[in-house]
């Protein structure tokens, strides 16, 4: 099987900026301990700014990507696959973020919540890096359960 052209690889890798922009808030306590880690948030700034500037920016971006890319049969498969995978990762992060917002108010920001938050941040970093590297190599980023759900949606 031939690897996709470089432009498809780059667009597919760029899809992972969506979940990365939603994972940045989970790393706040790590940014305080290790200020150099703040540089990891630079690639996600355009997506985060778009979500902040446009009313309901996250929803608009989700709908644009889902309807304009994932459901468009003219878009090459690697791009559709990775955009949908990034959307599913982002949905998981949004649900985790909502759970954190419900827990932080009654429990405060104790050691356990900071540890879980750091784990979510680092886990997302690993998943995003894996997705980007696999795309640049011309391969599918095969994540258990998520990739299976993506393949079921695309076929």
C-alpha positions as CSV (number, residue, x, y, z in Angstrom):
1,X,0.0,0.0,0.0
2,X,1.3,3.4,-1.0
3,X,1.7,6.2,1.6
4,X,-0.5,9.2,1.1
5,X,1.0,12.4,-0.4
6,X,2.7,14.8,2.0
7,X,-0.1,17.4,1.9
8,X,-2.6,14.7,3.1
9,X,-0.2,13.7,5.9
10,X,0.2,17.3,7.1
11,X,-3.6,18.0,7.0
12,X,-4.3,14.7,8.8
13,X,-1.7,15.6,11.5
14,X,-3.1,19.1,11.9
15,X,-6.4,17.5,12.9
16,X,-4.9,16.6,16.3
17,X,-4.6,20.3,17.2
18,X,-8.3,20.2,18.1
19,X,-8.0,17.8,21.0
20,X,-4.6,19.3,22.0
21,X,-6.2,22.8,22.3
22,X,-8.7,21.3,24.8
23,X,-6.0,19.4,26.7
24,X,-3.9,22.5,27.5
25,X,-6.0,23.6,30.5
26,X,-5.3,20.3,32.2
27,X,-1.6,21.1,32.2
28,X,-1.8,24.3,34.3
29,X,-0.2,22.8,37.4
30,X,2.6,21.3,35.3
31,X,3.2,24.6,33.6
32,X,3.7,26.1,37.1
33,X,6.2,23.5,38.0
34,X,8.0,23.3,34.6
35,X,7.6,26.7,32.8
36,X,9.3,25.4,29.6
37,X,6.3,23.1,29.1
38,X,4.2,26.2,28.2
39,X,5.9,26.0,24.7
40,X,3.7,22.9,24.1
41,X,0.7,25.1,24.0
42,X,2.0,27.2,21.1
43,X,0.7,24.9,18.2
44,X,-2.8,24.9,19.7
45,X,-3.1,28.7,20.0
46,X,-4.8,29.3,16.6
47,X,-7.5,26.7,17.3
48,X,-7.9,28.0,20.9
49,X,-8.2,31.6,19.6
50,X,-10.8,30.5,17.0
51,X,-12.8,28.8,19.7
52,X,-12.7,31.9,21.9
53,X,-13.3,34.5,19.3
54,X,-16.3,33.0,17.5
55,X,-19.5,32.6,19.6
56,X,-19.9,28.9,20.2
57,X,-16.6,28.5,18.5
58,X,-16.1,24.9,19.6
59,X,-19.5,23.8,18.3
60,X,-19.0,25.7,15.0
61,X,-15.5,24.1,14.6
62,X,-16.9,20.6,15.4
63,X,-19.8,21.0,12.9
64,X,-17.5,22.4,10.2
65,X,-15.0,19.5,10.6
66,X,-17.7,16.8,10.9
67,X,-19.9,17.9,8.1
68,X,-17.3,19.5,5.8
69,X,-14.6,16.9,6.2
70,X,-15.7,13.6,7.8
71,X,-19.0,13.3,5.9
72,X,-17.5,14.6,2.6
73,X,-16.7,11.6,0.4
74,X,-14.5,13.7,-1.8
75,X,-12.0,14.3,1.0
76,X,-9.3,11.6,1.0
77,X,-9.7,8.8,3.5
78,X,-6.6,9.5,5.7
79,X,-7.8,13.0,6.4
80,X,-11.3,11.9,7.1
81,X,-10.1,9.1,9.4
82,X,-7.8,11.4,11.4
83,X,-10.2,14.2,11.7
84,X,-12.9,11.9,13.0
85,X,-10.4,10.3,15.4
86,X,-9.4,13.8,16.7
87,X,-13.1,14.7,17.1
88,X,-13.7,11.6,19.2
89,X,-10.6,12.3,21.4
90,X,-11.9,15.8,21.8
91,X,-15.3,14.6,22.8
92,X,-13.7,12.5,25.5
93,X,-11.7,15.5,26.7
94,X,-14.8,17.7,26.8
95,X,-16.7,15.1,28.9
96,X,-13.6,14.9,31.3
97,X,-13.5,18.7,31.5
98,X,-17.2,18.8,32.4
99,X,-16.6,16.2,35.1
100,X,-13.7,18.2,36.5
101,X,-15.8,21.4,36.6
102,X,-18.4,19.5,38.6
103,X,-15.7,18.1,41.0
104,X,-13.6,21.2,41.5
105,X,-16.3,23.3,42.9
106,X,-17.2,20.9,45.8
107,X,-13.8,19.3,46.3
108,X,-11.5,22.2,45.6
109,X,-8.2,21.7,43.7
110,X,-6.5,19.2,45.9
111,X,-3.5,16.9,45.2
112,X,-5.7,14.1,43.8
113,X,-7.4,16.4,41.2
114,X,-4.1,18.0,40.2
115,X,-2.7,14.5,39.7
116,X,-5.6,13.3,37.6
117,X,-5.5,16.6,35.6
118,X,-1.8,16.1,34.9
119,X,-2.4,12.5,33.9
120,X,-5.1,13.7,31.4
121,X,-2.7,16.3,30.0
122,X,0.2,13.8,29.6
123,X,-2.0,11.1,28.2
124,X,-3.4,13.5,25.6
125,X,0.1,14.6,24.8
126,X,1.1,11.0,24.1
127,X,-1.9,10.3,22.0
128,X,-1.5,13.5,20.0
129,X,2.2,12.9,19.4
130,X,1.4,9.3,18.4
131,X,-1.2,10.5,15.9
132,X,1.0,13.2,14.4
133,X,4.1,10.9,14.1
134,X,2.1,8.1,12.5
135,X,0.5,10.5,10.1
136,X,3.9,12.0,9.1
137,X,5.1,8.4,8.5
138,X,2.1,7.8,6.2
139,X,0.3,5.3,8.5
140,X,-3.0,5.3,10.4
141,X,-2.7,6.2,14.0
142,X,-4.4,3.0,15.3
143,X,-5.8,3.8,18.8
144,X,-7.7,0.9,20.5
145,X,-11.4,1.4,20.6
146,X,-11.3,4.9,19.1
147,X,-10.0,3.7,15.7
148,X,-12.5,0.9,15.6
149,X,-15.3,3.4,16.2
150,X,-13.9,5.7,13.5
151,X,-13.7,2.8,11.0
152,X,-17.3,1.8,11.7
153,X,-18.4,5.4,11.0
154,X,-16.5,5.8,7.8
155,X,-17.6,2.5,6.2
